[in-house]
Amino acid sequence: MKKKVVVFGGGTGISFLLRGLKDFPIDITAVITVSDNGRSTGKLRQEFHTPAVGDIRQVITNLSSIDDPIKKMMSYRFKTSSDLNGHAVGNLILTAMLDITGSLTESIKSLGKLLDVKHTVLPISEDSDLTLMGEDEEGNIIEGEEEITLAPNKIKKIFYKKEPKVLPEVIKAINEADLIILSIGSLYTSILPNIICKEVQLAIEDSKAPIMYVCNAVTQPGETDNFTVSDHVNMLNSYLNKRKIDCVIASNTVIPKKMAEKYATEEQKDPVMIDYENLEKMNIELIEDDLIIVEDNRLRHNSLKLSSIIFSYLMR
């Protein structure tokens, strides 16, 4: 019987992880945050009163076994002066299916069949009014995922305006998991929106599966400035309550100087340093490797290499 893995995340980070992991002989359930309120997703949420579909569309596309031209079509954004401007084709398809089926979960299954997805993708919740909230270091309350990302002050706490009703399928996947993975991606808007849910926290506490965190390669401005690997782990552990992260995967790639300068000046992002001494004190297993590649002039995790490490850990 195949080992079962649950991966929590949202957006680009989890998509890159799953792009490689999907080809290994394991059973994957990807649990995706649905609180995004920006760009195409935000417009669709406002107009159709739906959960966010953009991150789900990305994940389904990356798990798909179909040809690249179809995948590119799913991510294609209209450039026009009409109301279609900025909308991704896949977002429109998911919204249409949601209108037809009345269920985001069923819509995902239908699109998954269409795109030959052999793994399970679940939204953390079907709640259409899911609103992510943040509190900055000065005590200001910020409403909305996009607003949190753009906030000028450092965020110190993340919570929901209203506690979401987590899908029973998500809890079942956690209960049956052989490994729980917290994916690469924004801590505050991709990972924490999943694990701040009380039902998820309780299920993780009851699980005997090890918890693995795949650490980000660069910091996020306003969120994780100057964070080391152990800082990322400590932040996540503070929301996990009784359970703690068992293993962290971190890249030791030396970022090319020009690329590091580009990220620092254009995006205010710096490489995340591995602080060995602190990690050793935390009694956490560190798996490090040369994991970062340059793709389309961006720093990306090497999906295949990262997935090989995850699979090797799972099969011990």
N, C-alpha and C positions, 0 to 999 in steps of 0.2 A: 504493500500500500504506500502511495506517495506521502511524503511529509507535507504538513500543512503550515503555511506561512501567512501571517496577517501583517500587512504593511499599512501604516498610517501616514497620511501626507496630503499634499494638494499642489496642483500646478506643475511647474517645470521640473522641480527636483525629483519628485516621485516618478515622473514620466521617464526621466533618464535612467533611474534605477530599474524600473520595470522593463525597459526596452531590452536589457540584457537578461534579466532574471526570468523572463517569460519562456525562454528556450530551454531552461533546465527542467528535469523531471520532478517537479514539485507542484503542489496545489496552492495557488496564490489567491488570496482575497485582499484586494486593495480597498481601503476605507478612505473616502475622500471628504474633505471639508466642503461645506456648501454655503458658506457665509459671505463669499465675495460679493461686493456691490459696485465693482468698477467696470469700465469699458462696456463691451457688448453684453456681458453677463448682467451688469447692473441695470442696463436699459431694459433687458428682457424681464428681470425680476420686478422692476417697477411697473411694467406694462401688463405682465401676465400673472403677477403674484406667485412666483415659483421660487424654489430653492435655486442656488447658483449652479449653472450647468457648465461653465467654461473649463474648470479644472477636470471635471468628469470627462468632457470631450477630449481633452489632452491625453488623459490616461487610457481611455478606450482606444484612441488612435495609436498610441505607443504599444498597446498590447495586441494590436491587430496583426494578422498574418497576411493581409492583402497587399497588393502592389503599391509602391510609393506614390504614384499619381493620385490614387484615391485618398491616401493619407493627406497629401498636400491639399486636395480639394476640401477635406474636412476642416483644415486649419485656415483655408483661404478667407481673407477678410475683404469685404466689398469696399471699394474706394469710389464713392459717388456722392453727389450732392443731395440724394434722397435720404429717407429714414433708414435705408439699408446700410448707410455708411458706418464702417467699423465693425459690423456684425460678422462673426465667423460662421461659415456654412454649417458646421457641426453643431454650433449652439442653436441655430434655427431649427435643425432637424430634431434635436433633443427636445426643444420646446414644443414643436409640433406633436411629437410622440407623447409628450406629457399631457398635452391638451386632449389627445385621443384616448390615452389609457387612464388618465387620472392618477397615475403613479409614476414617480421618478424611477423607482426600482424596476418596474416593468418596462419603462422606456429604455433604460440602460440594457436590459436583457435583449430587447428587440434590436437595438442598434448593435449590440455585441454579436448577435447572430448574423446580421447583415455584413459586419466587418470581420467575421471569423475570429472572434476573441474566445480563447479557450479557458480563460480564467474568470474569476468573479470580481465585479466592481460594484461597490456599495456606497451610497451616500451615508454620512454619519446619521442623517435624519431626513425625513420628508417634510419637515416644517418649512413653510413658505416664508415665514416672518423671522427667520433666524438672523439675529443681529449681533455681531461681535462688538464688544466694548473694551476699551482700554483705559487705564489710569496712568498718567505720566508722573514723572518724579516730583512735579510741583502740585500734584493732587487734582489736576484737571481731568475730567472724564471725557473721553472721545468716543463717538458713536459711529460705527461702520468700519469694515476692514480696510477699505481704501483710505479712509481718513486716518486710521492708525498708522498705515504705511507712510503717509505723508506728514505725520505729526512732527513738529519741530523739536519737541523735547523727548528725552529718553522715556520709553515705556517701561513701567515697573510691574504692571499687573494686567492680565487678560481675563475676561469673563463674558458671559452671555447676558444680554438684556433680559432674556427669559430662558430658563433651563430647557434645552431641547429634549424632545422625545426620541431617544436613540432607537434605531431599527433593531428589532429582535434578532435579525440575521447577523448583525454586527456582533452582538453579545455571544451568539452561538459560535461564530467564527473564532472569537477570542478563546472561548471555552475549549474548542477543539484544536487550537494552534499548537504546533511544535516549536514555533519561534515567532516572537512579536518584534517587528521592526519599526522603529521611528525613523522615517526617511530623511534624506537630505532635503533642504528647503527652509523657508523662513520659519523660525521658531514661533513667532507670535501670530502669524496668519496662515500657516500651513500645518504645523504639527500640534501646537497647543489647542487650537479649536477642536481637535478630536479628543485629546486626553483630559481636557478640563470638564468633560461631561461626567457627572457623578456615576452614571450606570457603567461607563467605560472604565473608570477608575476602580470600581468595585469588582468588575469582571477581571481586570488585570491583577488585582490583589489576590483573587482566588485561583488564578492560572499558575500552573507549574512550569510554563514555557519560559525560557530565558528571554530577556529583553535586550535587544541590540539597537544601538543608535549609530547611524551613519552620519558622521559629522560634516558640516559644511566646510568648504574649502576657503571661503572668504567671509568676512563679517558683513552684517547688514547695517547700514547707517541708521542711527536713531534706535536701533534694537539691540545689536550685539557689538557695538564699538569696543575695540580692544579685548574682545573675548578670546580666551584660549580654548582648547578642547575641553578642559575640565570645567570651565565656566559654562559652556553649552550643556554639559552633562548635569552640572549642579542645578541649572535653571529647569531642566526637564524633571530631574529628581524631585524638585520642590513641589511639582504638581502631581507626581505619581504616588504621593502619600507613603504607604507602608512598603510598596515594592520599589526597587531601585534598578537602574540600568546595570546589566551584567557585563556587557561587552560594548566597546566603542571601536568603530572603524574610522581611521583618520589617514589622510594623505600626507606623505612626507615629501611630495614633489617640490623641487625648487622652481618657483615660478619665474619664467624669463623676465629679466629686468624691465624691458619695454612694456610687457603685458602688465606687470605689477604696477608700473607707473600710470598706465592707462586706467586701470581700475581705481587707483588711489585718487587721481585728479578728476576723472570724469564721473565716477560713481561713489567716491568716498568709501571704498571697500578695501580692506587689507587682508593678507593671508592669515588664516587661523593657525596659530602656532601650537605645536604639541608640547605641553608642559608635563614632562615625564614624571617629575618628582611628585607633583600634586595628584596625578592619576594613580601613582603607586600607593600613595597614602589612602586613596579612596577604595583600594582593593577592587579595582575594576580591570577587566582584561582589555588590553590595548592591542589591536591588530592594525599595524601601519604598513603602507606600501606606496609606491609611486603610482598614484591613481588619477592624476589630473592631466588632461590633454587640452590642446587648443583646437576648437572646432568653430568654424565660421567667425573667427576672430573673438571667440568667447572661451572662457575657462569652463570645461565640463569634466565630469567624472567619466572615466573609461568604463562604460556600462558592462562590458563583458568581463573585464578584470575584477571589477567590484562584485559582480554577480558570482564569479568563481569563488571569491573569498567567502561570500555568504553561504554558498552551497557547501563548501568544505566544512564550515563551522557547523552547519545544520546536520551533516552526515557523520560527525564524530561518533 
